[in-house]
């Protein structure tokens, strides 16, 4: 059986775009994709990476081209998007909330609600009141999620996920593992689909 894991942080607009197209990939390949929450800022620290706006600020034309590719991808897949005016947003509580939502069995609704709040109807999700209001509006168990995000177990799990990502060679989000094969960035989705099919065929041949 082919395993596919999507390592994400709600603070990444490119991770949001990938989130929007993964259901189509799942439908075509018949493979269920596991979402793995990480803390992007923590991953940057572990790997020495920087946000593109910082890393490429000195390269003439680089950021403009990155934005062009972003818009091309968004338009090609007809994805609604609104730049968050509070970007960059501290996503620590949001990502701990993702761990909590897994424990509570409501992660799908939580993931959809947080990505939407970040990049469709953009809000300052670092504001505790807005975070709570967003949970309530999505009919999520706000009190339980808020209680869990401060527990040592949830904090430790997010840290483990982030350290695991770095250990597997990841340096940013969106990153996807197909089995042991690592792919980074929304531009690799075609390669990811090819690798899923290759591994599926290999697994079938071994039966």
PyMOL CGO cylinders between C-alpha atoms (Angstrom):
from pymol import cmd
from pymol.cgo import CYLINDER

trace = [
    CYLINDER, 0.00, 0.00, 0.00, 1.34, 3.40, -0.99, 0.3, 1, 1, 1, 1, 1, 1,
    CYLINDER, 1.34, 3.40, -0.99, 1.56, 5.97, 1.82, 0.3, 1, 1, 1, 1, 1, 1,
    CYLINDER, 1.56, 5.97, 1.82, 1.35, 9.68, 1.08, 0.3, 1, 1, 1, 1, 1, 1,
    CYLINDER, 1.35, 9.68, 1.08, 1.87, 12.34, 3.76, 0.3, 1, 1, 1, 1, 1, 1,
    CYLINDER, 1.87, 12.34, 3.76, 1.37, 16.09, 3.34, 0.3, 1, 1, 1, 1, 1, 1,
    CYLINDER, 1.37, 16.09, 3.34, 3.42, 18.19, 5.78, 0.3, 1, 1, 1, 1, 1, 1,
    CYLINDER, 3.42, 18.19, 5.78, 1.75, 21.56, 6.18, 0.3, 1, 1, 1, 1, 1, 1,
    CYLINDER, 1.75, 21.56, 6.18, 1.52, 24.81, 8.10, 0.3, 1, 1, 1, 1, 1, 1,
    CYLINDER, 1.52, 24.81, 8.10, -1.54, 27.06, 7.75, 0.3, 1, 1, 1, 1, 1, 1,
    CYLINDER, -1.54, 27.06, 7.75, 0.80, 30.04, 7.41, 0.3, 1, 1, 1, 1, 1, 1,
    CYLINDER, 0.80, 30.04, 7.41, 2.00, 28.91, 3.98, 0.3, 1, 1, 1, 1, 1, 1,
    CYLINDER, 2.00, 28.91, 3.98, -0.12, 30.19, 1.07, 0.3, 1, 1, 1, 1, 1, 1,
    CYLINDER, -0.12, 30.19, 1.07, 1.43, 27.53, -1.16, 0.3, 1, 1, 1, 1, 1, 1,
    CYLINDER, 1.43, 27.53, -1.16, 0.36, 24.83, 1.30, 0.3, 1, 1, 1, 1, 1, 1,
    CYLINDER, 0.36, 24.83, 1.30, -3.17, 26.24, 1.01, 0.3, 1, 1, 1, 1, 1, 1,
    CYLINDER, -3.17, 26.24, 1.01, -3.07, 25.88, -2.77, 0.3, 1, 1, 1, 1, 1, 1,
    CYLINDER, -3.07, 25.88, -2.77, -1.87, 22.30, -2.48, 0.3, 1, 1, 1, 1, 1, 1,
    CYLINDER, -1.87, 22.30, -2.48, -4.62, 21.57, 0.05, 0.3, 1, 1, 1, 1, 1, 1,
    CYLINDER, -4.62, 21.57, 0.05, -7.16, 22.72, -2.50, 0.3, 1, 1, 1, 1, 1, 1,
    CYLINDER, -7.16, 22.72, -2.50, -5.98, 20.33, -5.24, 0.3, 1, 1, 1, 1, 1, 1,
    CYLINDER, -5.98, 20.33, -5.24, -5.16, 17.23, -3.15, 0.3, 1, 1, 1, 1, 1, 1,
    CYLINDER, -5.16, 17.23, -3.15, -8.75, 15.90, -3.27, 0.3, 1, 1, 1, 1, 1, 1,
    CYLINDER, -8.75, 15.90, -3.27, -8.46, 15.66, -7.06, 0.3, 1, 1, 1, 1, 1, 1,
    CYLINDER, -8.46, 15.66, -7.06, -5.16, 13.82, -6.70, 0.3, 1, 1, 1, 1, 1, 1,
    CYLINDER, -5.16, 13.82, -6.70, -6.72, 11.42, -4.22, 0.3, 1, 1, 1, 1, 1, 1,
    CYLINDER, -6.72, 11.42, -4.22, -9.64, 10.76, -6.56, 0.3, 1, 1, 1, 1, 1, 1,
    CYLINDER, -9.64, 10.76, -6.56, -7.38, 10.01, -9.53, 0.3, 1, 1, 1, 1, 1, 1,
    CYLINDER, -7.38, 10.01, -9.53, -4.93, 7.78, -7.67, 0.3, 1, 1, 1, 1, 1, 1,
    CYLINDER, -4.93, 7.78, -7.67, -7.31, 6.17, -5.13, 0.3, 1, 1, 1, 1, 1, 1,
    CYLINDER, -7.31, 6.17, -5.13, -4.74, 6.86, -2.41, 0.3, 1, 1, 1, 1, 1, 1,
    CYLINDER, -4.74, 6.86, -2.41, -5.66, 8.55, 0.87, 0.3, 1, 1, 1, 1, 1, 1,
    CYLINDER, -5.66, 8.55, 0.87, -3.33, 11.40, 1.83, 0.3, 1, 1, 1, 1, 1, 1,
    CYLINDER, -3.33, 11.40, 1.83, -2.41, 11.89, 5.49, 0.3, 1, 1, 1, 1, 1, 1,
    CYLINDER, -2.41, 11.89, 5.49, -2.07, 15.47, 6.74, 0.3, 1, 1, 1, 1, 1, 1,
    CYLINDER, -2.07, 15.47, 6.74, 0.87, 16.05, 9.09, 0.3, 1, 1, 1, 1, 1, 1,
    CYLINDER, 0.87, 16.05, 9.09, 0.90, 19.41, 10.94, 0.3, 1, 1, 1, 1, 1, 1,
    CYLINDER, 0.90, 19.41, 10.94, 4.30, 21.01, 11.50, 0.3, 1, 1, 1, 1, 1, 1,
    CYLINDER, 4.30, 21.01, 11.50, 5.49, 24.40, 12.71, 0.3, 1, 1, 1, 1, 1, 1,
    CYLINDER, 5.49, 24.40, 12.71, 7.08, 26.10, 9.73, 0.3, 1, 1, 1, 1, 1, 1,
    CYLINDER, 7.08, 26.10, 9.73, 9.00, 28.60, 11.84, 0.3, 1, 1, 1, 1, 1, 1,
    CYLINDER, 9.00, 28.60, 11.84, 10.46, 25.73, 13.83, 0.3, 1, 1, 1, 1, 1, 1,
    CYLINDER, 10.46, 25.73, 13.83, 11.42, 23.90, 10.66, 0.3, 1, 1, 1, 1, 1, 1,
    CYLINDER, 11.42, 23.90, 10.66, 13.15, 27.03, 9.36, 0.3, 1, 1, 1, 1, 1, 1,
    CYLINDER, 13.15, 27.03, 9.36, 15.19, 27.20, 12.56, 0.3, 1, 1, 1, 1, 1, 1,
    CYLINDER, 15.19, 27.20, 12.56, 16.15, 23.54, 12.35, 0.3, 1, 1, 1, 1, 1, 1,
    CYLINDER, 16.15, 23.54, 12.35, 17.28, 23.81, 8.73, 0.3, 1, 1, 1, 1, 1, 1,
    CYLINDER, 17.28, 23.81, 8.73, 18.55, 27.37, 8.48, 0.3, 1, 1, 1, 1, 1, 1,
    CYLINDER, 18.55, 27.37, 8.48, 15.88, 28.19, 5.91, 0.3, 1, 1, 1, 1, 1, 1,
    CYLINDER, 15.88, 28.19, 5.91, 14.11, 31.54, 5.50, 0.3, 1, 1, 1, 1, 1, 1,
    CYLINDER, 14.11, 31.54, 5.50, 10.77, 32.67, 4.16, 0.3, 1, 1, 1, 1, 1, 1,
    CYLINDER, 10.77, 32.67, 4.16, 10.93, 33.42, 0.41, 0.3, 1, 1, 1, 1, 1, 1,
    CYLINDER, 10.93, 33.42, 0.41, 10.28, 37.11, 1.01, 0.3, 1, 1, 1, 1, 1, 1,
    CYLINDER, 10.28, 37.11, 1.01, 13.47, 37.25, 3.03, 0.3, 1, 1, 1, 1, 1, 1,
    CYLINDER, 13.47, 37.25, 3.03, 15.60, 34.66, 1.24, 0.3, 1, 1, 1, 1, 1, 1,
    CYLINDER, 15.60, 34.66, 1.24, 14.99, 36.05, -2.26, 0.3, 1, 1, 1, 1, 1, 1,
    CYLINDER, 14.99, 36.05, -2.26, 14.57, 39.75, -1.46, 0.3, 1, 1, 1, 1, 1, 1,
    CYLINDER, 14.57, 39.75, -1.46, 17.97, 40.60, -2.96, 0.3, 1, 1, 1, 1, 1, 1,
    CYLINDER, 17.97, 40.60, -2.96, 17.46, 38.68, -6.22, 0.3, 1, 1, 1, 1, 1, 1,
    CYLINDER, 17.46, 38.68, -6.22, 16.15, 40.89, -8.99, 0.3, 1, 1, 1, 1, 1, 1,
    CYLINDER, 16.15, 40.89, -8.99, 12.93, 39.52, -10.47, 0.3, 1, 1, 1, 1, 1, 1,
    CYLINDER, 12.93, 39.52, -10.47, 12.78, 36.43, -8.25, 0.3, 1, 1, 1, 1, 1, 1,
    CYLINDER, 12.78, 36.43, -8.25, 9.86, 37.42, -6.03, 0.3, 1, 1, 1, 1, 1, 1,
    CYLINDER, 9.86, 37.42, -6.03, 7.92, 38.82, -8.97, 0.3, 1, 1, 1, 1, 1, 1,
    CYLINDER, 7.92, 38.82, -8.97, 8.33, 35.53, -10.79, 0.3, 1, 1, 1, 1, 1, 1,
    CYLINDER, 8.33, 35.53, -10.79, 7.31, 33.54, -7.71, 0.3, 1, 1, 1, 1, 1, 1,
    CYLINDER, 7.31, 33.54, -7.71, 4.12, 35.61, -7.58, 0.3, 1, 1, 1, 1, 1, 1,
    CYLINDER, 4.12, 35.61, -7.58, 3.51, 35.02, -11.29, 0.3, 1, 1, 1, 1, 1, 1,
    CYLINDER, 3.51, 35.02, -11.29, 3.78, 31.25, -10.81, 0.3, 1, 1, 1, 1, 1, 1,
    CYLINDER, 3.78, 31.25, -10.81, 1.49, 31.47, -7.80, 0.3, 1, 1, 1, 1, 1, 1,
    CYLINDER, 1.49, 31.47, -7.80, -1.19, 33.24, -9.86, 0.3, 1, 1, 1, 1, 1, 1,
    CYLINDER, -1.19, 33.24, -9.86, -0.78, 30.82, -12.76, 0.3, 1, 1, 1, 1, 1, 1,
    CYLINDER, -0.78, 30.82, -12.76, -1.33, 27.86, -10.44, 0.3, 1, 1, 1, 1, 1, 1,
    CYLINDER, -1.33, 27.86, -10.44, -4.30, 29.50, -8.73, 0.3, 1, 1, 1, 1, 1, 1,
    CYLINDER, -4.30, 29.50, -8.73, -5.97, 30.37, -12.01, 0.3, 1, 1, 1, 1, 1, 1,
    CYLINDER, -5.97, 30.37, -12.01, -5.28, 26.97, -13.58, 0.3, 1, 1, 1, 1, 1, 1,
    CYLINDER, -5.28, 26.97, -13.58, -7.04, 25.23, -10.70, 0.3, 1, 1, 1, 1, 1, 1,
    CYLINDER, -7.04, 25.23, -10.70, -9.71, 27.95, -10.16, 0.3, 1, 1, 1, 1, 1, 1,
    CYLINDER, -9.71, 27.95, -10.16, -8.77, 28.41, -6.50, 0.3, 1, 1, 1, 1, 1, 1,
    CYLINDER, -8.77, 28.41, -6.50, -10.26, 31.27, -4.49, 0.3, 1, 1, 1, 1, 1, 1,
    CYLINDER, -10.26, 31.27, -4.49, -7.55, 33.24, -2.69, 0.3, 1, 1, 1, 1, 1, 1,
    CYLINDER, -7.55, 33.24, -2.69, -7.21, 36.50, -0.77, 0.3, 1, 1, 1, 1, 1, 1,
    CYLINDER, -7.21, 36.50, -0.77, -3.85, 37.59, 0.58, 0.3, 1, 1, 1, 1, 1, 1,
    CYLINDER, -3.85, 37.59, 0.58, -3.96, 37.77, 4.36, 0.3, 1, 1, 1, 1, 1, 1,
    CYLINDER, -3.96, 37.77, 4.36, -3.26, 41.39, 5.38, 0.3, 1, 1, 1, 1, 1, 1,
    CYLINDER, -3.26, 41.39, 5.38, -1.80, 40.16, 8.68, 0.3, 1, 1, 1, 1, 1, 1,
    CYLINDER, -1.80, 40.16, 8.68, 0.78, 37.93, 6.98, 0.3, 1, 1, 1, 1, 1, 1,
    CYLINDER, 0.78, 37.93, 6.98, 3.06, 36.59, 8.32, 0.3, 1, 1, 1, 1, 1, 1,
    CYLINDER, 3.06, 36.59, 8.32, 0.77, 35.19, 11.00, 0.3, 1, 1, 1, 1, 1, 1,
    CYLINDER, 0.77, 35.19, 11.00, 2.06, 33.39, 14.07, 0.3, 1, 1, 1, 1, 1, 1,
    CYLINDER, 2.06, 33.39, 14.07, 0.51, 29.94, 13.59, 0.3, 1, 1, 1, 1, 1, 1,
    CYLINDER, 0.51, 29.94, 13.59, 1.73, 28.23, 16.77, 0.3, 1, 1, 1, 1, 1, 1,
    CYLINDER, 1.73, 28.23, 16.77, -1.72, 27.86, 18.32, 0.3, 1, 1, 1, 1, 1, 1,
    CYLINDER, -1.72, 27.86, 18.32, -3.28, 26.96, 14.98, 0.3, 1, 1, 1, 1, 1, 1,
    CYLINDER, -3.28, 26.96, 14.98, -0.80, 24.13, 14.46, 0.3, 1, 1, 1, 1, 1, 1,
    CYLINDER, -0.80, 24.13, 14.46, -1.17, 22.90, 18.03, 0.3, 1, 1, 1, 1, 1, 1,
    CYLINDER, -1.17, 22.90, 18.03, -4.90, 23.04, 17.38, 0.3, 1, 1, 1, 1, 1, 1,
    CYLINDER, -4.90, 23.04, 17.38, -4.37, 20.76, 14.39, 0.3, 1, 1, 1, 1, 1, 1,
    CYLINDER, -4.37, 20.76, 14.39, -2.80, 18.19, 16.69, 0.3, 1, 1, 1, 1, 1, 1,
    CYLINDER, -2.80, 18.19, 16.69, -5.67, 18.63, 19.15, 0.3, 1, 1, 1, 1, 1, 1,
    CYLINDER, -5.67, 18.63, 19.15, -8.26, 18.20, 16.40, 0.3, 1, 1, 1, 1, 1, 1,
    CYLINDER, -8.26, 18.20, 16.40, -6.64, 14.90, 15.41, 0.3, 1, 1, 1, 1, 1, 1,
    CYLINDER, -6.64, 14.90, 15.41, -7.03, 13.67, 18.98, 0.3, 1, 1, 1, 1, 1, 1,
    CYLINDER, -7.03, 13.67, 18.98, -10.67, 14.80, 19.00, 0.3, 1, 1, 1, 1, 1, 1,
    CYLINDER, -10.67, 14.80, 19.00, -11.51, 13.24, 15.64, 0.3, 1, 1, 1, 1, 1, 1,
    CYLINDER, -11.51, 13.24, 15.64, -12.42, 16.49, 13.89, 0.3, 1, 1, 1, 1, 1, 1,
    CYLINDER, -12.42, 16.49, 13.89, -9.26, 17.25, 11.94, 0.3, 1, 1, 1, 1, 1, 1,
    CYLINDER, -9.26, 17.25, 11.94, -10.87, 17.43, 8.48, 0.3, 1, 1, 1, 1, 1, 1,
    CYLINDER, -10.87, 17.43, 8.48, -13.26, 20.20, 9.54, 0.3, 1, 1, 1, 1, 1, 1,
    CYLINDER, -13.26, 20.20, 9.54, -10.50, 21.95, 11.50, 0.3, 1, 1, 1, 1, 1, 1,
    CYLINDER, -10.50, 21.95, 11.50, -8.05, 21.93, 8.58, 0.3, 1, 1, 1, 1, 1, 1,
    CYLINDER, -8.05, 21.93, 8.58, -10.64, 23.24, 6.14, 0.3, 1, 1, 1, 1, 1, 1,
    CYLINDER, -10.64, 23.24, 6.14, -11.75, 25.98, 8.54, 0.3, 1, 1, 1, 1, 1, 1,
    CYLINDER, -11.75, 25.98, 8.54, -8.23, 27.20, 9.32, 0.3, 1, 1, 1, 1, 1, 1,
    CYLINDER, -8.23, 27.20, 9.32, -7.05, 27.26, 5.71, 0.3, 1, 1, 1, 1, 1, 1,
    CYLINDER, -7.05, 27.26, 5.71, -10.21, 29.14, 4.72, 0.3, 1, 1, 1, 1, 1, 1,
    CYLINDER, -10.21, 29.14, 4.72, -9.79, 31.65, 7.54, 0.3, 1, 1, 1, 1, 1, 1,
    CYLINDER, -9.79, 31.65, 7.54, -6.19, 32.26, 6.52, 0.3, 1, 1, 1, 1, 1, 1,
    CYLINDER, -6.19, 32.26, 6.52, -6.52, 32.50, 2.74, 0.3, 1, 1, 1, 1, 1, 1,
    CYLINDER, -6.52, 32.50, 2.74, -10.15, 32.94, 1.65, 0.3, 1, 1, 1, 1, 1, 1,
    CYLINDER, -10.15, 32.94, 1.65, -11.77, 35.21, 4.22, 0.3, 1, 1, 1, 1, 1, 1,
    CYLINDER, -11.77, 35.21, 4.22, -8.46, 36.29, 5.73, 0.3, 1, 1, 1, 1, 1, 1,
    CYLINDER, -8.46, 36.29, 5.73, -8.41, 37.02, 9.43, 0.3, 1, 1, 1, 1, 1, 1,
    CYLINDER, -8.41, 37.02, 9.43, -5.78, 37.67, 12.05, 0.3, 1, 1, 1, 1, 1, 1,
    CYLINDER, -5.78, 37.67, 12.05, -5.68, 34.09, 13.29, 0.3, 1, 1, 1, 1, 1, 1,
    CYLINDER, -5.68, 34.09, 13.29, -2.99, 34.93, 15.83, 0.3, 1, 1, 1, 1, 1, 1,
    CYLINDER, -2.99, 34.93, 15.83, -5.67, 36.83, 17.77, 0.3, 1, 1, 1, 1, 1, 1,
    CYLINDER, -5.67, 36.83, 17.77, -7.07, 34.43, 20.41, 0.3, 1, 1, 1, 1, 1, 1,
    CYLINDER, -7.07, 34.43, 20.41, -10.56, 35.88, 20.17, 0.3, 1, 1, 1, 1, 1, 1,
    CYLINDER, -10.56, 35.88, 20.17, -10.67, 35.52, 16.39, 0.3, 1, 1, 1, 1, 1, 1,
    CYLINDER, -10.67, 35.52, 16.39, -9.27, 32.00, 16.63, 0.3, 1, 1, 1, 1, 1, 1,
    CYLINDER, -9.27, 32.00, 16.63, -12.01, 31.06, 19.11, 0.3, 1, 1, 1, 1, 1, 1,
    CYLINDER, -12.01, 31.06, 19.11, -14.71, 32.70, 17.00, 0.3, 1, 1, 1, 1, 1, 1,
    CYLINDER, -14.71, 32.70, 17.00, -13.52, 30.80, 13.94, 0.3, 1, 1, 1, 1, 1, 1,
    CYLINDER, -13.52, 30.80, 13.94, -13.70, 27.50, 15.82, 0.3, 1, 1, 1, 1, 1, 1,
    CYLINDER, -13.70, 27.50, 15.82, -17.22, 28.26, 17.00, 0.3, 1, 1, 1, 1, 1, 1,
    CYLINDER, -17.22, 28.26, 17.00, -18.36, 29.35, 13.54, 0.3, 1, 1, 1, 1, 1, 1,
    CYLINDER, -18.36, 29.35, 13.54, -17.18, 26.00, 12.15, 0.3, 1, 1, 1, 1, 1, 1,
    CYLINDER, -17.18, 26.00, 12.15, -19.06, 24.13, 14.93, 0.3, 1, 1, 1, 1, 1, 1,
    CYLINDER, -19.06, 24.13, 14.93, -15.80, 22.74, 16.23, 0.3, 1, 1, 1, 1, 1, 1,
    CYLINDER, -15.80, 22.74, 16.23, -15.35, 21.85, 19.95, 0.3, 1, 1, 1, 1, 1, 1,
    CYLINDER, -15.35, 21.85, 19.95, -13.65, 25.13, 20.78, 0.3, 1, 1, 1, 1, 1, 1,
    CYLINDER, -13.65, 25.13, 20.78, -13.33, 24.58, 24.52, 0.3, 1, 1, 1, 1, 1, 1,
    CYLINDER, -13.33, 24.58, 24.52, -11.77, 21.15, 24.08, 0.3, 1, 1, 1, 1, 1, 1,
    CYLINDER, -11.77, 21.15, 24.08, -9.35, 22.32, 21.39, 0.3, 1, 1, 1, 1, 1, 1,
    CYLINDER, -9.35, 22.32, 21.39, -8.29, 25.36, 23.40, 0.3, 1, 1, 1, 1, 1, 1,
    CYLINDER, -8.29, 25.36, 23.40, -7.74, 23.22, 26.46, 0.3, 1, 1, 1, 1, 1, 1,
    CYLINDER, -7.74, 23.22, 26.46, -5.64, 20.68, 24.58, 0.3, 1, 1, 1, 1, 1, 1,
    CYLINDER, -5.64, 20.68, 24.58, -3.32, 23.13, 22.82, 0.3, 1, 1, 1, 1, 1, 1,
    CYLINDER, -3.32, 23.13, 22.82, -1.72, 24.05, 26.11, 0.3, 1, 1, 1, 1, 1, 1,
    CYLINDER, -1.72, 24.05, 26.11, -1.03, 20.45, 27.17, 0.3, 1, 1, 1, 1, 1, 1,
    CYLINDER, -1.03, 20.45, 27.17, 2.52, 19.04, 27.14, 0.3, 1, 1, 1, 1, 1, 1,
    CYLINDER, 2.52, 19.04, 27.14, 1.37, 16.12, 24.96, 0.3, 1, 1, 1, 1, 1, 1,
    CYLINDER, 1.37, 16.12, 24.96, 0.10, 18.33, 22.14, 0.3, 1, 1, 1, 1, 1, 1,
    CYLINDER, 0.10, 18.33, 22.14, 3.13, 20.62, 22.30, 0.3, 1, 1, 1, 1, 1, 1,
    CYLINDER, 3.13, 20.62, 22.30, 5.46, 17.64, 22.19, 0.3, 1, 1, 1, 1, 1, 1,
    CYLINDER, 5.46, 17.64, 22.19, 3.65, 16.04, 19.25, 0.3, 1, 1, 1, 1, 1, 1,
    CYLINDER, 3.65, 16.04, 19.25, 3.93, 19.18, 17.13, 0.3, 1, 1, 1, 1, 1, 1,
    CYLINDER, 3.93, 19.18, 17.13, 7.63, 19.39, 17.99, 0.3, 1, 1, 1, 1, 1, 1,
    CYLINDER, 7.63, 19.39, 17.99, 8.12, 15.73, 17.06, 0.3, 1, 1, 1, 1, 1, 1,
    CYLINDER, 8.12, 15.73, 17.06, 6.35, 16.23, 13.73, 0.3, 1, 1, 1, 1, 1, 1,
    CYLINDER, 6.35, 16.23, 13.73, 8.56, 19.21, 12.96, 0.3, 1, 1, 1, 1, 1, 1,
    CYLINDER, 8.56, 19.21, 12.96, 11.77, 17.44, 13.95, 0.3, 1, 1, 1, 1, 1, 1,
    CYLINDER, 11.77, 17.44, 13.95, 10.74, 14.40, 11.93, 0.3, 1, 1, 1, 1, 1, 1,
    CYLINDER, 10.74, 14.40, 11.93, 10.19, 16.62, 8.90, 0.3, 1, 1, 1, 1, 1, 1,
    CYLINDER, 10.19, 16.62, 8.90, 13.70, 18.05, 9.23, 0.3, 1, 1, 1, 1, 1, 1,
    CYLINDER, 13.70, 18.05, 9.23, 15.16, 14.58, 9.72, 0.3, 1, 1, 1, 1, 1, 1,
    CYLINDER, 15.16, 14.58, 9.72, 13.51, 13.43, 6.48, 0.3, 1, 1, 1, 1, 1, 1,
    CYLINDER, 13.51, 13.43, 6.48, 15.10, 16.29, 4.55, 0.3, 1, 1, 1, 1, 1, 1,
    CYLINDER, 15.10, 16.29, 4.55, 12.25, 18.78, 4.56, 0.3, 1, 1, 1, 1, 1, 1,
    CYLINDER, 12.25, 18.78, 4.56, 13.00, 22.48, 4.82, 0.3, 1, 1, 1, 1, 1, 1,
    CYLINDER, 13.00, 22.48, 4.82, 9.64, 24.09, 4.07, 0.3, 1, 1, 1, 1, 1, 1,
    CYLINDER, 9.64, 24.09, 4.07, 5.95, 23.60, 3.36, 0.3, 1, 1, 1, 1, 1, 1,
    CYLINDER, 5.95, 23.60, 3.36, 4.29, 22.23, 1.31, 0.3, 1, 1, 1, 1, 1, 1,
    CYLINDER, 4.29, 22.23, 1.31, 6.30, 19.01, 1.47, 0.3, 1, 1, 1, 1, 1, 1,
    CYLINDER, 6.30, 19.01, 1.47, 4.95, 15.59, 0.53, 0.3, 1, 1, 1, 1, 1, 1,
    CYLINDER, 4.95, 15.59, 0.53, 6.34, 12.13, 1.17, 0.3, 1, 1, 1, 1, 1, 1,
    CYLINDER, 6.34, 12.13, 1.17, 5.30, 9.36, -1.19, 0.3, 1, 1, 1, 1, 1, 1,
    CYLINDER, 5.30, 9.36, -1.19, 6.62, 6.34, 0.65, 0.3, 1, 1, 1, 1, 1, 1,
    CYLINDER, 6.62, 6.34, 0.65, 10.21, 7.44, 1.29, 0.3, 1, 1, 1, 1, 1, 1,
    CYLINDER, 10.21, 7.44, 1.29, 10.36, 9.81, -1.68, 0.3, 1, 1, 1, 1, 1, 1,
    CYLINDER, 10.36, 9.81, -1.68, 10.33, 13.51, -0.79, 0.3, 1, 1, 1, 1, 1, 1,
    CYLINDER, 10.33, 13.51, -0.79, 8.78, 16.23, -2.97, 0.3, 1, 1, 1, 1, 1, 1,
    CYLINDER, 8.78, 16.23, -2.97, 8.67, 19.95, -2.20, 0.3, 1, 1, 1, 1, 1, 1,
    CYLINDER, 8.67, 19.95, -2.20, 6.43, 22.65, -3.61, 0.3, 1, 1, 1, 1, 1, 1,
    CYLINDER, 6.43, 22.65, -3.61, 3.17, 22.86, -5.51, 0.3, 1, 1, 1, 1, 1, 1,
    CYLINDER, 3.17, 22.86, -5.51, 5.04, 22.54, -8.81, 0.3, 1, 1, 1, 1, 1, 1,
    CYLINDER, 5.04, 22.54, -8.81, 5.85, 18.88, -8.01, 0.3, 1, 1, 1, 1, 1, 1,
    CYLINDER, 5.85, 18.88, -8.01, 2.26, 17.61, -7.98, 0.3, 1, 1, 1, 1, 1, 1,
    CYLINDER, 2.26, 17.61, -7.98, 2.66, 16.01, -11.41, 0.3, 1, 1, 1, 1, 1, 1,
    CYLINDER, 2.66, 16.01, -11.41, 5.78, 14.19, -10.24, 0.3, 1, 1, 1, 1, 1, 1,
    CYLINDER, 5.78, 14.19, -10.24, 3.97, 13.18, -7.05, 0.3, 1, 1, 1, 1, 1, 1,
    CYLINDER, 3.97, 13.18, -7.05, 1.15, 11.61, -9.02, 0.3, 1, 1, 1, 1, 1, 1,
    CYLINDER, 1.15, 11.61, -9.02, 3.63, 9.75, -11.22, 0.3, 1, 1, 1, 1, 1, 1,
    CYLINDER, 3.63, 9.75, -11.22, 5.43, 8.44, -8.14, 0.3, 1, 1, 1, 1, 1, 1,
    CYLINDER, 5.43, 8.44, -8.14, 2.17, 7.31, -6.53, 0.3, 1, 1, 1, 1, 1, 1,
    CYLINDER, 2.17, 7.31, -6.53, 1.29, 5.36, -9.67, 0.3, 1, 1, 1, 1, 1, 1,
    CYLINDER, 1.29, 5.36, -9.67, 4.79, 3.90, -9.93, 0.3, 1, 1, 1, 1, 1, 1,
    CYLINDER, 4.79, 3.90, -9.93, 4.74, 2.70, -6.34, 0.3, 1, 1, 1, 1, 1, 1,
    CYLINDER, 4.74, 2.70, -6.34, 1.18, 1.39, -6.71, 0.3, 1, 1, 1, 1, 1, 1,
    CYLINDER, 1.18, 1.39, -6.71, 2.16, -0.63, -9.76, 0.3, 1, 1, 1, 1, 1, 1,
    CYLINDER, 2.16, -0.63, -9.76, 5.27, -1.96, -8.02, 0.3, 1, 1, 1, 1, 1, 1,
    CYLINDER, 5.27, -1.96, -8.02, 3.23, -2.98, -4.99, 0.3, 1, 1, 1, 1, 1, 1,
    CYLINDER, 3.23, -2.98, -4.99, 0.73, -4.76, -7.24, 0.3, 1, 1, 1, 1, 1, 1,
    CYLINDER, 0.73, -4.76, -7.24, 3.46, -6.62, -9.08, 0.3, 1, 1, 1, 1, 1, 1,
    CYLINDER, 3.46, -6.62, -9.08, 4.83, -7.97, -5.78, 0.3, 1, 1, 1, 1, 1, 1,
    CYLINDER, 4.83, -7.97, -5.78, 1.55, -9.60, -4.75, 0.3, 1, 1, 1, 1, 1, 1,
]
cmd.load_cgo(trace, "trace")
